[in-house]
Amino acid sequence: MRAACHVRVTGRVQGVSFRAWTRGRAEALGLSGWVRNEPDGAVTAYIAGEKAPLDEMIEALHKGPIMARVDSVEATPAPADEAEAGFVIKA
């Protein structure tokens, strides 16, 4: 079953390789979508794929890479048909 969500992660999530870590983790789980930094210091992402790996990804975002400090993760359902192949880091 395909699913997707928009995710907003706050805390110390910029300048700690959070986007690269997110892309690597998503690709390892077979997910598609994108991740980007926001002007307010948050990181946002659109992630799509099978429900179980998507749930695993959202859980992993609560920890992030070793240098990150995640304060909150807000995930909201999104249409799964927005996903393109692969996972990209947006500027």
Secondary structure, 3 states (H helix, E strand, C coil): CEEEEEEEEEEECCCCCHHHHHHHHHHHCCCEEEEEECCCCCEEEEEEEEHHHHHHHHHHHCCCCCCCEEEEEEEEECCHHHCCCCEEEEC
